[in-house]
Protein backbone atom coordinates (compact mmCIF):
# COMPACT_ATOMS: atom_id res chain seq x y z
CA UNK A 1 0.00 0.00 0.00
CA UNK A 2 1.38 3.36 -0.97
CA UNK A 3 0.37 6.85 0.04
CA UNK A 4 1.56 9.67 -2.18
CA UNK A 5 1.57 13.32 -1.17
CA UNK A 6 2.20 15.57 -4.15
CA UNK A 7 3.93 18.91 -3.96
CA UNK A 8 3.84 20.29 -7.49
CA UNK A 9 5.92 23.15 -8.81
CA UNK A 10 5.15 24.20 -12.37
CA UNK A 11 7.84 26.50 -13.58
CA UNK A 12 6.17 27.66 -16.77
CA UNK A 13 2.75 27.35 -18.38
CA UNK A 14 1.98 28.81 -21.76
CA UNK A 15 -1.28 29.77 -23.42
CA UNK A 16 -2.41 30.53 -26.95
CA UNK A 17 -5.53 31.61 -28.79
CA UNK A 18 -7.13 29.59 -31.55
CA UNK A 19 -7.37 25.82 -31.58
CA UNK A 20 -6.10 25.60 -35.15
CA UNK A 21 -2.86 27.15 -33.95
CA UNK A 22 -1.80 25.01 -31.02
CA UNK A 23 1.76 25.37 -29.77
CA UNK A 24 3.82 23.34 -27.35
CA UNK A 25 6.63 24.17 -24.97
CA UNK A 26 8.65 22.15 -22.52
CA UNK A 27 8.18 22.70 -18.79
CA UNK A 28 9.87 21.32 -15.71
CA UNK A 29 7.87 19.65 -12.95
CA UNK A 30 9.25 18.82 -9.53
CA UNK A 31 7.42 16.45 -7.20
CA UNK A 32 8.09 15.19 -3.70
CA UNK A 33 6.37 12.00 -2.59
CA UNK A 34 5.96 10.38 0.79
CA UNK A 35 5.94 6.71 -0.12
CA UNK A 36 4.50 4.28 2.43
CA UNK A 37 4.74 0.54 1.86
CA UNK A 38 3.34 -2.33 3.90
CA UNK A 39 5.39 -5.52 4.06
CA UNK A 40 4.30 -8.10 3.29
CA UNK A 41 1.63 -6.89 0.90
CA UNK A 42 -0.87 -9.38 2.30
CA UNK A 43 -1.06 -12.06 5.01
CA UNK A 44 -3.15 -15.22 4.90
CA UNK A 45 -3.95 -17.19 8.06
CA UNK A 46 -5.97 -20.28 8.83
CA UNK A 47 -8.71 -19.20 11.26
CA UNK A 48 -10.72 -22.43 11.40
CA UNK A 49 -10.75 -25.85 9.81
CA UNK A 50 -10.77 -25.29 6.02
CA UNK A 51 -11.27 -21.53 6.49
CA UNK A 52 -8.61 -18.99 5.48
CA UNK A 53 -8.72 -15.28 6.14
CA UNK A 54 -6.48 -12.84 4.25
CA UNK A 55 -5.77 -9.23 5.25
CA UNK A 56 -4.50 -6.77 2.62
CA UNK A 57 -3.68 -3.09 3.39
CA UNK A 58 -5.17 -0.88 0.67
CA UNK A 59 -4.58 2.76 -0.16
CA UNK A 60 -7.98 4.43 0.13
CA UNK A 61 -7.43 6.54 -2.98
CA UNK A 62 -6.98 3.48 -5.19
CA UNK A 63 -10.60 2.56 -4.47
CA UNK A 64 -11.83 5.69 -6.26
CA UNK A 65 -11.84 3.77 -9.54
CA UNK A 66 -13.65 0.72 -8.19
CA UNK A 67 -16.45 2.69 -6.55
CA UNK A 68 -16.77 5.14 -9.45
CA UNK A 69 -17.15 2.43 -12.07
CA UNK A 70 -19.53 0.47 -9.84
CA UNK A 71 -21.75 3.55 -9.57
CA UNK A 72 -21.97 4.20 -13.32
CA UNK A 73 -22.70 0.59 -14.24
CA UNK A 74 -26.21 -0.54 -14.98
CA UNK A 75 -26.03 -3.86 -16.74
CA UNK A 76 -22.51 -3.00 -17.82
CA UNK A 77 -23.47 0.24 -19.54
CA UNK A 78 -23.87 3.98 -18.97
CA UNK A 79 -27.68 3.75 -18.99
CA UNK A 80 -27.86 4.51 -15.27
CA UNK A 81 -30.62 7.11 -14.87
CA UNK A 82 -28.61 8.85 -12.14
CA UNK A 83 -26.14 10.01 -14.76
CA UNK A 84 -28.09 10.29 -18.00
CA UNK A 85 -30.59 12.78 -16.55
CA UNK A 86 -27.89 14.88 -14.87
CA UNK A 87 -27.14 18.31 -16.34
CA UNK A 88 -23.63 19.53 -17.07
CA UNK A 89 -23.24 23.31 -16.77
CA UNK A 90 -20.56 25.27 -18.62
CA UNK A 91 -19.69 28.78 -19.71
CA UNK A 92 -18.21 30.19 -22.90
CA UNK A 93 -15.53 32.83 -23.22
CA UNK A 94 -17.69 34.96 -25.51
CA UNK A 95 -19.96 36.37 -22.81
CA UNK A 96 -19.45 34.10 -19.77
CA UNK A 97 -23.09 33.06 -19.99
CA UNK A 98 -23.91 29.79 -18.26
CA UNK A 99 -25.32 26.99 -20.40
CA UNK A 100 -26.61 23.54 -19.54
CA UNK A 101 -26.74 20.23 -21.39
CA UNK A 102 -27.83 16.81 -20.17
CA UNK A 103 -25.36 13.97 -20.01
CA UNK A 104 -27.82 11.95 -22.08
CA UNK A 105 -27.38 14.40 -24.98
CA UNK A 106 -23.59 14.26 -24.61
CA UNK A 107 -23.61 10.47 -24.42
CA UNK A 108 -25.67 10.33 -27.63
CA UNK A 109 -23.07 12.56 -29.33
CA UNK A 110 -20.23 10.33 -28.14
CA UNK A 111 -22.04 7.19 -29.25
CA UNK A 112 -22.54 8.73 -32.70
CA UNK A 113 -18.80 9.40 -32.89
CA UNK A 114 -18.13 5.76 -32.09
CA UNK A 115 -20.69 4.47 -34.59
CA UNK A 116 -19.17 6.61 -37.34
CA UNK A 117 -15.69 5.30 -36.54
CA UNK A 118 -14.19 8.58 -35.32
CA UNK A 119 -13.25 7.12 -31.93
CA UNK A 120 -12.83 3.69 -30.36
CA UNK A 121 -15.00 2.26 -27.58
CA UNK A 122 -12.20 2.95 -25.11
CA UNK A 123 -12.05 6.64 -26.03
CA UNK A 124 -15.86 6.87 -25.97
CA UNK A 125 -15.99 5.42 -22.46
CA UNK A 126 -13.34 7.84 -21.23
CA UNK A 127 -15.19 10.85 -22.67
CA UNK A 128 -18.35 9.72 -20.84
CA UNK A 129 -16.40 9.43 -17.61
CA UNK A 130 -14.94 12.91 -18.23
CA UNK A 131 -18.40 14.46 -18.55
CA UNK A 132 -19.66 12.68 -15.44
CA UNK A 133 -16.61 13.95 -13.56
CA UNK A 134 -17.08 17.52 -14.76
CA UNK A 135 -20.79 17.53 -13.89
CA UNK A 136 -19.77 16.51 -10.35
CA UNK A 137 -17.20 19.31 -10.08
CA UNK A 138 -14.12 17.14 -10.61
CA UNK A 139 -11.46 18.58 -12.93
CA UNK A 140 -7.90 17.46 -13.47
CA UNK A 141 -4.76 18.83 -15.09
CA UNK A 142 -3.83 15.26 -16.09
CA UNK A 143 -0.52 15.16 -14.23
CA UNK A 144 -1.70 12.65 -11.62
CA UNK A 145 -2.91 10.41 -14.44
CA UNK A 146 0.45 10.60 -16.20
CA UNK A 147 2.28 9.77 -13.00
CA UNK A 148 0.23 6.62 -12.37
CA UNK A 149 -0.14 5.60 -16.03
CA UNK A 150 -3.91 5.31 -15.75
CA UNK A 151 -6.94 7.62 -15.88
CA UNK A 152 -7.64 9.60 -12.72
CA UNK A 153 -10.92 8.97 -10.92
CA UNK A 154 -12.69 11.26 -8.44
CA UNK A 155 -13.55 10.31 -4.87
CA UNK A 156 -17.22 11.15 -5.49
CA UNK A 157 -18.43 7.63 -4.72
CA UNK A 158 -15.62 6.40 -2.48
CA UNK A 159 -17.15 6.08 1.00
CA UNK A 160 -13.74 5.70 2.62
CA UNK A 161 -13.01 9.37 2.05
CA UNK A 162 -14.85 11.18 4.83
CA UNK A 163 -14.63 14.89 5.62
CA UNK A 164 -11.95 15.33 2.92
CA UNK A 165 -9.70 12.69 4.48
CA UNK A 166 -9.00 9.13 3.39
CA UNK A 167 -9.40 6.51 6.08
CA UNK A 168 -6.92 3.66 6.42
CA UNK A 169 -8.49 0.72 4.61
CA UNK A 170 -7.96 -3.03 4.66
CA UNK A 171 -9.33 -5.64 2.32
CA UNK A 172 -10.45 -8.85 4.01
CA UNK A 173 -10.87 -12.07 2.03
CA UNK A 174 -12.65 -15.00 3.68
CA UNK A 175 -12.35 -18.35 1.90
CA UNK A 176 -14.58 -21.01 3.45
CA UNK A 177 -13.92 -24.39 1.85
CA UNK A 178 -15.54 -26.29 4.72
CA UNK A 179 -19.02 -27.72 5.00
CA UNK A 180 -19.89 -25.39 7.87
CA UNK A 181 -21.04 -21.79 8.22
CA UNK A 182 -18.29 -19.42 9.35
CA UNK A 183 -18.84 -16.08 11.09
CA UNK A 184 -16.53 -13.07 10.94
CA UNK A 185 -17.48 -10.46 13.52
CA UNK A 186 -16.36 -6.86 13.13
CA UNK A 187 -15.95 -6.56 16.89
CA UNK A 188 -13.32 -9.34 16.82
CA UNK A 189 -10.93 -7.19 14.77
CA UNK A 190 -8.38 -4.86 16.34
CA UNK A 191 -5.59 -2.84 14.72
CA UNK A 192 -2.52 -1.97 16.79
CA UNK A 193 -0.58 1.04 15.47
CA UNK A 194 2.17 1.99 17.89
CA UNK A 195 0.44 2.41 21.26
CA UNK A 196 -2.94 3.02 19.61
CA UNK A 197 -5.59 0.32 19.54
CA UNK A 198 -8.00 1.04 16.69
CA UNK A 199 -11.39 -0.56 16.10
CA UNK A 200 -12.94 -0.89 12.60
CA UNK A 201 -15.69 1.60 11.86
CA UNK A 202 -19.24 0.28 11.77
CA UNK A 203 -21.84 1.17 9.17
CA UNK A 204 -23.44 3.53 11.71
CA UNK A 205 -20.34 5.76 11.57
CA UNK A 206 -20.73 6.20 7.82
CA UNK A 207 -24.48 6.74 8.13
CA UNK A 208 -23.80 9.64 10.52
CA UNK A 209 -20.94 11.17 8.50
CA UNK A 210 -22.15 10.60 4.94
CA UNK A 211 -25.63 12.04 5.28
CA UNK A 212 -26.75 13.27 1.87
CA UNK A 213 -24.25 11.06 0.00
CA UNK A 214 -26.60 8.25 -1.01
CA UNK A 215 -24.23 6.68 -3.54
CA UNK A 216 -21.40 6.51 -0.98
CA UNK A 217 -23.73 4.92 1.56
CA UNK A 218 -24.87 2.38 -1.00
CA UNK A 219 -21.25 1.39 -1.53
CA UNK A 220 -20.73 1.08 2.23
CA UNK A 221 -23.64 -1.33 2.48
CA UNK A 222 -22.23 -3.25 -0.46
CA UNK A 223 -18.60 -3.64 0.63
CA UNK A 224 -17.99 -2.57 4.25
CA UNK A 225 -17.57 -5.50 6.63
CA UNK A 226 -20.85 -5.88 8.54
CA UNK A 227 -21.07 -6.50 12.27
CA UNK A 228 -21.54 -10.22 11.60
CA UNK A 229 -20.47 -11.60 8.23
CA UNK A 230 -21.96 -15.02 7.53
CA UNK A 231 -19.90 -17.08 5.08
CA UNK A 232 -21.68 -20.20 3.88
CA UNK A 233 -19.91 -23.46 2.98
CA UNK A 234 -17.70 -23.32 -0.11
CA UNK A 235 -18.06 -19.55 -0.38
CA UNK A 236 -15.40 -16.86 -0.84
CA UNK A 237 -16.26 -13.33 0.24
CA UNK A 238 -14.36 -10.05 -0.19
CA UNK A 239 -15.10 -7.08 2.06
CA UNK A 240 -13.31 -3.99 3.40
CA UNK A 241 -12.95 -2.44 6.82
CA UNK A 242 -11.62 1.01 7.72
CA UNK A 243 -10.04 2.73 10.70
CA UNK A 244 -8.99 6.34 11.35
CA UNK A 245 -5.82 7.27 9.44
CA UNK A 246 -2.83 5.46 10.91
CA UNK A 247 0.46 6.99 12.03
CA UNK A 248 2.93 5.92 9.35
CA UNK A 249 5.88 6.95 11.53
CA UNK A 250 5.33 3.81 13.60
CA UNK A 251 7.13 0.96 11.88
CA UNK A 252 4.84 -1.84 13.10
CA UNK A 253 1.14 -2.37 12.49
CA UNK A 254 -0.67 -5.52 13.60
CA UNK A 255 -4.19 -6.61 12.74
CA UNK A 256 -5.57 -9.00 15.36
CA UNK A 257 -8.50 -11.40 15.30
CA UNK A 258 -9.52 -11.76 18.95
CA UNK A 259 -12.36 -14.05 20.11
CA UNK A 260 -13.12 -16.95 22.44
CA UNK A 261 -11.09 -19.28 20.21
CA UNK A 262 -7.89 -17.30 20.72
CA UNK A 263 -5.82 -14.57 19.03
CA UNK A 264 -4.53 -14.57 15.45
CA UNK A 265 -1.98 -11.91 14.47
CA UNK A 266 -1.37 -10.29 11.09
CA UNK A 267 1.89 -8.34 11.60
CA UNK A 268 2.92 -5.76 8.98
CA UNK A 269 6.06 -3.63 8.73
CA UNK A 270 5.53 -0.02 7.64
CA UNK A 271 8.26 1.50 5.51
CA UNK A 272 8.06 5.20 4.82
CA UNK A 273 10.41 7.35 2.79
CA UNK A 274 10.45 10.63 0.91
CA UNK A 275 11.11 10.50 -2.81
CA UNK A 276 12.30 13.53 -4.76
CA UNK A 277 11.12 13.07 -8.31
CA UNK A 278 11.96 15.53 -11.06
CA UNK A 279 11.10 15.15 -14.72
CA UNK A 280 10.32 17.05 -17.90
CA UNK A 281 6.85 17.43 -19.33
CA UNK A 282 5.51 19.14 -22.42
CA UNK A 283 2.67 21.61 -22.28
CA UNK A 284 0.49 22.06 -25.34
CA UNK A 285 -1.58 25.20 -24.91
CA UNK A 286 -4.78 25.64 -26.89
CA UNK A 287 -8.22 27.10 -26.54
CA UNK A 288 -10.88 25.21 -28.50
CA UNK A 289 -11.62 23.22 -31.60
CA UNK A 290 -12.09 26.22 -33.87
CA UNK A 291 -12.22 29.34 -31.70
CA UNK A 292 -11.99 30.48 -28.12
CA UNK A 293 -15.75 30.57 -27.43
CA UNK A 294 -16.26 27.11 -25.94
CA UNK A 295 -15.70 24.76 -23.03
CA UNK A 296 -13.11 22.14 -23.92
CA UNK A 297 -12.63 18.51 -22.92
CA UNK A 298 -9.57 16.60 -24.11
CA UNK A 299 -8.17 13.10 -24.07
CA UNK A 300 -4.49 12.50 -24.75
CA UNK A 301 -3.66 8.96 -25.82
CA UNK A 302 -0.09 7.73 -25.49
CA UNK A 303 1.26 4.24 -26.03
CA UNK A 304 0.26 3.13 -22.53
CA UNK A 305 -2.17 5.66 -21.09
CA UNK A 306 -5.24 7.83 -21.55
CA UNK A 307 -5.03 11.24 -19.90
CA UNK A 308 -8.12 13.42 -19.47
CA UNK A 309 -7.70 17.19 -19.53
CA UNK A 310 -10.20 19.87 -18.54
CA UNK A 311 -8.51 23.00 -19.83
CA UNK A 312 -5.92 24.25 -22.23
CA UNK A 313 -2.66 22.64 -21.14
CA UNK A 314 -1.42 19.14 -21.84
CA UNK A 315 1.43 17.38 -20.13
CA UNK A 316 3.68 14.58 -21.34
CA UNK A 317 6.45 12.56 -19.84
CA UNK A 318 9.64 12.62 -21.84
CA UNK A 319 9.24 8.95 -22.71
CA UNK A 320 5.73 9.53 -24.06
CA UNK A 321 6.79 12.61 -25.99
CA UNK A 322 9.33 10.55 -27.92
CA UNK A 323 6.53 8.42 -29.39
CA UNK A 324 3.44 9.16 -31.43
CA UNK A 325 0.54 10.71 -29.51
CA UNK A 326 -3.17 11.03 -30.31
CA UNK A 327 -5.20 14.05 -29.19
CA UNK A 328 -9.03 14.07 -29.08
CA UNK A 329 -11.18 17.06 -28.19
CA UNK A 330 -14.86 17.90 -27.66
CA UNK A 331 -15.97 21.50 -27.28
CA UNK A 332 -19.30 22.85 -26.07
CA UNK A 333 -20.43 26.22 -27.38
CA UNK A 334 -23.76 27.99 -27.00
CA UNK A 335 -25.31 26.17 -29.97
CA UNK A 336 -23.18 23.17 -30.92
CA UNK A 337 -21.11 20.19 -29.82
CA UNK A 338 -17.95 19.74 -31.88
CA UNK A 339 -15.31 17.05 -32.12
CA UNK A 340 -11.79 17.13 -33.48
CA UNK A 341 -8.68 15.00 -33.33
CA UNK A 342 -5.10 14.73 -34.50
CA UNK A 343 -3.36 11.36 -34.52
CA UNK A 344 0.21 10.11 -34.67
CA UNK A 345 1.97 13.39 -33.94
CA UNK A 346 5.27 13.84 -32.12
CA UNK A 347 5.43 16.58 -29.47
CA UNK A 348 9.07 17.70 -29.83
CA UNK A 349 8.63 18.08 -33.58
CA UNK A 350 5.83 20.61 -32.95
CA UNK A 351 7.50 22.75 -30.31
CA UNK A 352 6.48 26.36 -31.05
CA UNK A 353 4.78 25.21 -34.24
CA UNK A 354 1.05 24.98 -35.01
CA UNK A 355 -0.77 21.66 -34.63
CA UNK A 356 -3.99 21.55 -36.61
CA UNK A 357 -6.62 19.58 -34.72
CA UNK A 358 -9.45 20.59 -37.01
CA UNK A 359 -13.13 19.61 -37.09
CA UNK A 360 -14.28 16.08 -37.80
CA UNK A 361 -17.89 16.12 -36.66
CA UNK A 362 -20.42 18.49 -35.06
CA UNK A 363 -24.06 18.55 -33.97
CA UNK A 364 -26.30 21.43 -32.99
CA UNK A 365 -27.79 21.88 -29.51
CA UNK A 366 -30.54 24.05 -28.11
CA UNK A 367 -29.85 26.45 -25.24
C-alpha positions as CSV (number, residue, x, y, z in Angstrom):
1,X,0.0,0.0,0.0
2,X,1.4,3.4,-1.0
3,X,0.4,6.8,0.0
4,X,1.6,9.7,-2.2
5,X,1.6,13.3,-1.2
6,X,2.2,15.6,-4.2
7,X,3.9,18.9,-4.0
8,X,3.8,20.3,-7.5
9,X,5.9,23.1,-8.8
10,X,5.2,24.2,-12.4
11,X,7.8,26.5,-13.6
12,X,6.2,27.7,-16.8
13,X,2.7,27.3,-18.4
14,X,2.0,28.8,-21.8
15,X,-1.3,29.8,-23.4
16,X,-2.4,30.5,-27.0
17,X,-5.5,31.6,-28.8
18,X,-7.1,29.6,-31.6
19,X,-7.4,25.8,-31.6
20,X,-6.1,25.6,-35.2
21,X,-2.9,27.1,-34.0
22,X,-1.8,25.0,-31.0
23,X,1.8,25.4,-29.8
24,X,3.8,23.3,-27.4
25,X,6.6,24.2,-25.0
26,X,8.6,22.2,-22.5
27,X,8.2,22.7,-18.8
28,X,9.9,21.3,-15.7
29,X,7.9,19.6,-12.9
30,X,9.2,18.8,-9.5
31,X,7.4,16.5,-7.2
32,X,8.1,15.2,-3.7
33,X,6.4,12.0,-2.6
34,X,6.0,10.4,0.8
35,X,5.9,6.7,-0.1
36,X,4.5,4.3,2.4
37,X,4.7,0.5,1.9
38,X,3.3,-2.3,3.9
39,X,5.4,-5.5,4.1
40,X,4.3,-8.1,3.3
41,X,1.6,-6.9,0.9
42,X,-0.9,-9.4,2.3
43,X,-1.1,-12.1,5.0
44,X,-3.1,-15.2,4.9
45,X,-4.0,-17.2,8.1
46,X,-6.0,-20.3,8.8
47,X,-8.7,-19.2,11.3
48,X,-10.7,-22.4,11.4
49,X,-10.7,-25.8,9.8
50,X,-10.8,-25.3,6.0
51,X,-11.3,-21.5,6.5
52,X,-8.6,-19.0,5.5
53,X,-8.7,-15.3,6.1
54,X,-6.5,-12.8,4.3
55,X,-5.8,-9.2,5.3
56,X,-4.5,-6.8,2.6
57,X,-3.7,-3.1,3.4
58,X,-5.2,-0.9,0.7
59,X,-4.6,2.8,-0.2
60,X,-8.0,4.4,0.1
61,X,-7.4,6.5,-3.0
62,X,-7.0,3.5,-5.2
63,X,-10.6,2.6,-4.5
64,X,-11.8,5.7,-6.3
65,X,-11.8,3.8,-9.5
66,X,-13.7,0.7,-8.2
67,X,-16.4,2.7,-6.6
68,X,-16.8,5.1,-9.5
69,X,-17.1,2.4,-12.1
70,X,-19.5,0.5,-9.8
71,X,-21.8,3.6,-9.6
72,X,-22.0,4.2,-13.3
73,X,-22.7,0.6,-14.2
74,X,-26.2,-0.5,-15.0
75,X,-26.0,-3.9,-16.7
76,X,-22.5,-3.0,-17.8
77,X,-23.5,0.2,-19.5
78,X,-23.9,4.0,-19.0
79,X,-27.7,3.8,-19.0
80,X,-27.9,4.5,-15.3
81,X,-30.6,7.1,-14.9
82,X,-28.6,8.9,-12.1
83,X,-26.1,10.0,-14.8
84,X,-28.1,10.3,-18.0
85,X,-30.6,12.8,-16.5
86,X,-27.9,14.9,-14.9
87,X,-27.1,18.3,-16.3
88,X,-23.6,19.5,-17.1
89,X,-23.2,23.3,-16.8
90,X,-20.6,25.3,-18.6
91,X,-19.7,28.8,-19.7
92,X,-18.2,30.2,-22.9
93,X,-15.5,32.8,-23.2
94,X,-17.7,35.0,-25.5
95,X,-20.0,36.4,-22.8
96,X,-19.4,34.1,-19.8
97,X,-23.1,33.1,-20.0
98,X,-23.9,29.8,-18.3
99,X,-25.3,27.0,-20.4
100,X,-26.6,23.5,-19.5
101,X,-26.7,20.2,-21.4
102,X,-27.8,16.8,-20.2
103,X,-25.4,14.0,-20.0
104,X,-27.8,11.9,-22.1
105,X,-27.4,14.4,-25.0
106,X,-23.6,14.3,-24.6
107,X,-23.6,10.5,-24.4
108,X,-25.7,10.3,-27.6
109,X,-23.1,12.6,-29.3
110,X,-20.2,10.3,-28.1
111,X,-22.0,7.2,-29.2
112,X,-22.5,8.7,-32.7
113,X,-18.8,9.4,-32.9
114,X,-18.1,5.8,-32.1
115,X,-20.7,4.5,-34.6
116,X,-19.2,6.6,-37.3
117,X,-15.7,5.3,-36.5
118,X,-14.2,8.6,-35.3
119,X,-13.2,7.1,-31.9
120,X,-12.8,3.7,-30.4
121,X,-15.0,2.3,-27.6
122,X,-12.2,2.9,-25.1
123,X,-12.0,6.6,-26.0
124,X,-15.9,6.9,-26.0
125,X,-16.0,5.4,-22.5
126,X,-13.3,7.8,-21.2
127,X,-15.2,10.8,-22.7
128,X,-18.4,9.7,-20.8
129,X,-16.4,9.4,-17.6
130,X,-14.9,12.9,-18.2
131,X,-18.4,14.5,-18.5
132,X,-19.7,12.7,-15.4
133,X,-16.6,14.0,-13.6
134,X,-17.1,17.5,-14.8
135,X,-20.8,17.5,-13.9
136,X,-19.8,16.5,-10.3
137,X,-17.2,19.3,-10.1
138,X,-14.1,17.1,-10.6
139,X,-11.5,18.6,-12.9
140,X,-7.9,17.5,-13.5
141,X,-4.8,18.8,-15.1
142,X,-3.8,15.3,-16.1
143,X,-0.5,15.2,-14.2
144,X,-1.7,12.7,-11.6
145,X,-2.9,10.4,-14.4
146,X,0.4,10.6,-16.2
147,X,2.3,9.8,-13.0
148,X,0.2,6.6,-12.4
149,X,-0.1,5.6,-16.0
150,X,-3.9,5.3,-15.7
151,X,-6.9,7.6,-15.9
152,X,-7.6,9.6,-12.7
153,X,-10.9,9.0,-10.9
154,X,-12.7,11.3,-8.4
155,X,-13.6,10.3,-4.9
156,X,-17.2,11.1,-5.5
157,X,-18.4,7.6,-4.7
158,X,-15.6,6.4,-2.5
159,X,-17.2,6.1,1.0
160,X,-13.7,5.7,2.6
161,X,-13.0,9.4,2.1
162,X,-14.9,11.2,4.8
163,X,-14.6,14.9,5.6
164,X,-11.9,15.3,2.9
165,X,-9.7,12.7,4.5
166,X,-9.0,9.1,3.4
167,X,-9.4,6.5,6.1
168,X,-6.9,3.7,6.4
169,X,-8.5,0.7,4.6
170,X,-8.0,-3.0,4.7
171,X,-9.3,-5.6,2.3
172,X,-10.5,-8.8,4.0
173,X,-10.9,-12.1,2.0
174,X,-12.7,-15.0,3.7
175,X,-12.3,-18.3,1.9
176,X,-14.6,-21.0,3.5
177,X,-13.9,-24.4,1.8
178,X,-15.5,-26.3,4.7
179,X,-19.0,-27.7,5.0
180,X,-19.9,-25.4,7.9
181,X,-21.0,-21.8,8.2
182,X,-18.3,-19.4,9.4
183,X,-18.8,-16.1,11.1
184,X,-16.5,-13.1,10.9
185,X,-17.5,-10.5,13.5
186,X,-16.4,-6.9,13.1
187,X,-15.9,-6.6,16.9
188,X,-13.3,-9.3,16.8
189,X,-10.9,-7.2,14.8
190,X,-8.4,-4.9,16.3
191,X,-5.6,-2.8,14.7
192,X,-2.5,-2.0,16.8
193,X,-0.6,1.0,15.5
194,X,2.2,2.0,17.9
195,X,0.4,2.4,21.3
196,X,-2.9,3.0,19.6
197,X,-5.6,0.3,19.5
198,X,-8.0,1.0,16.7
199,X,-11.4,-0.6,16.1
200,X,-12.9,-0.9,12.6
201,X,-15.7,1.6,11.9
202,X,-19.2,0.3,11.8
203,X,-21.8,1.2,9.2
204,X,-23.4,3.5,11.7
205,X,-20.3,5.8,11.6
206,X,-20.7,6.2,7.8
207,X,-24.5,6.7,8.1
208,X,-23.8,9.6,10.5
209,X,-20.9,11.2,8.5
210,X,-22.2,10.6,4.9
211,X,-25.6,12.0,5.3
212,X,-26.8,13.3,1.9
213,X,-24.3,11.1,0.0
214,X,-26.6,8.3,-1.0
215,X,-24.2,6.7,-3.5
216,X,-21.4,6.5,-1.0
217,X,-23.7,4.9,1.6
218,X,-24.9,2.4,-1.0
219,X,-21.2,1.4,-1.5
220,X,-20.7,1.1,2.2
221,X,-23.6,-1.3,2.5
222,X,-22.2,-3.3,-0.5
223,X,-18.6,-3.6,0.6
224,X,-18.0,-2.6,4.2
225,X,-17.6,-5.5,6.6
226,X,-20.8,-5.9,8.5
227,X,-21.1,-6.5,12.3
228,X,-21.5,-10.2,11.6
229,X,-20.5,-11.6,8.2
230,X,-22.0,-15.0,7.5
231,X,-19.9,-17.1,5.1
232,X,-21.7,-20.2,3.9
233,X,-19.9,-23.5,3.0
234,X,-17.7,-23.3,-0.1
235,X,-18.1,-19.6,-0.4
236,X,-15.4,-16.9,-0.8
237,X,-16.3,-13.3,0.2
238,X,-14.4,-10.1,-0.2
239,X,-15.1,-7.1,2.1
240,X,-13.3,-4.0,3.4
241,X,-12.9,-2.4,6.8
242,X,-11.6,1.0,7.7
243,X,-10.0,2.7,10.7
244,X,-9.0,6.3,11.3
245,X,-5.8,7.3,9.4
246,X,-2.8,5.5,10.9
247,X,0.5,7.0,12.0
248,X,2.9,5.9,9.3
249,X,5.9,7.0,11.5
250,X,5.3,3.8,13.6
251,X,7.1,1.0,11.9
252,X,4.8,-1.8,13.1
253,X,1.1,-2.4,12.5
254,X,-0.7,-5.5,13.6
255,X,-4.2,-6.6,12.7
256,X,-5.6,-9.0,15.4
257,X,-8.5,-11.4,15.3
258,X,-9.5,-11.8,19.0
259,X,-12.4,-14.1,20.1
260,X,-13.1,-16.9,22.4
261,X,-11.1,-19.3,20.2
262,X,-7.9,-17.3,20.7
263,X,-5.8,-14.6,19.0
264,X,-4.5,-14.6,15.5
265,X,-2.0,-11.9,14.5
266,X,-1.4,-10.3,11.1
267,X,1.9,-8.3,11.6
268,X,2.9,-5.8,9.0
269,X,6.1,-3.6,8.7
270,X,5.5,0.0,7.6
271,X,8.3,1.5,5.5
272,X,8.1,5.2,4.8
273,X,10.4,7.3,2.8
274,X,10.5,10.6,0.9
275,X,11.1,10.5,-2.8
276,X,12.3,13.5,-4.8
277,X,11.1,13.1,-8.3
278,X,12.0,15.5,-11.1
279,X,11.1,15.1,-14.7
280,X,10.3,17.1,-17.9
281,X,6.9,17.4,-19.3
282,X,5.5,19.1,-22.4
283,X,2.7,21.6,-22.3
284,X,0.5,22.1,-25.3
285,X,-1.6,25.2,-24.9
286,X,-4.8,25.6,-26.9
287,X,-8.2,27.1,-26.5
288,X,-10.9,25.2,-28.5
289,X,-11.6,23.2,-31.6
290,X,-12.1,26.2,-33.9
291,X,-12.2,29.3,-31.7
292,X,-12.0,30.5,-28.1
293,X,-15.7,30.6,-27.4
294,X,-16.3,27.1,-25.9
295,X,-15.7,24.8,-23.0
296,X,-13.1,22.1,-23.9
297,X,-12.6,18.5,-22.9
298,X,-9.6,16.6,-24.1
299,X,-8.2,13.1,-24.1
300,X,-4.5,12.5,-24.7
301,X,-3.7,9.0,-25.8
302,X,-0.1,7.7,-25.5
303,X,1.3,4.2,-26.0
304,X,0.3,3.1,-22.5
305,X,-2.2,5.7,-21.1
306,X,-5.2,7.8,-21.5
307,X,-5.0,11.2,-19.9
308,X,-8.1,13.4,-19.5
309,X,-7.7,17.2,-19.5
310,X,-10.2,19.9,-18.5
311,X,-8.5,23.0,-19.8
312,X,-5.9,24.3,-22.2
313,X,-2.7,22.6,-21.1
314,X,-1.4,19.1,-21.8
315,X,1.4,17.4,-20.1
316,X,3.7,14.6,-21.3
317,X,6.5,12.6,-19.8
318,X,9.6,12.6,-21.8
319,X,9.2,8.9,-22.7
320,X,5.7,9.5,-24.1
321,X,6.8,12.6,-26.0
322,X,9.3,10.5,-27.9
323,X,6.5,8.4,-29.4
324,X,3.4,9.2,-31.4
325,X,0.5,10.7,-29.5
326,X,-3.2,11.0,-30.3
327,X,-5.2,14.0,-29.2
328,X,-9.0,14.1,-29.1
329,X,-11.2,17.1,-28.2
330,X,-14.9,17.9,-27.7
331,X,-16.0,21.5,-27.3
332,X,-19.3,22.9,-26.1
333,X,-20.4,26.2,-27.4
334,X,-23.8,28.0,-27.0
335,X,-25.3,26.2,-30.0
336,X,-23.2,23.2,-30.9
337,X,-21.1,20.2,-29.8
338,X,-17.9,19.7,-31.9
339,X,-15.3,17.0,-32.1
340,X,-11.8,17.1,-33.5
341,X,-8.7,15.0,-33.3
342,X,-5.1,14.7,-34.5
343,X,-3.4,11.4,-34.5
344,X,0.2,10.1,-34.7
345,X,2.0,13.4,-33.9
346,X,5.3,13.8,-32.1
347,X,5.4,16.6,-29.5
348,X,9.1,17.7,-29.8
349,X,8.6,18.1,-33.6
350,X,5.8,20.6,-32.9
351,X,7.5,22.8,-30.3
352,X,6.5,26.4,-31.0
353,X,4.8,25.2,-34.2
354,X,1.1,25.0,-35.0
355,X,-0.8,21.7,-34.6
356,X,-4.0,21.5,-36.6
357,X,-6.6,19.6,-34.7
358,X,-9.5,20.6,-37.0
359,X,-13.1,19.6,-37.1
360,X,-14.3,16.1,-37.8
361,X,-17.9,16.1,-36.7
362,X,-20.4,18.5,-35.1
363,X,-24.1,18.6,-34.0
364,X,-26.3,21.4,-33.0
365,X,-27.8,21.9,-29.5
366,X,-30.5,24.1,-28.1
367,X,-29.8,26.4,-25.2
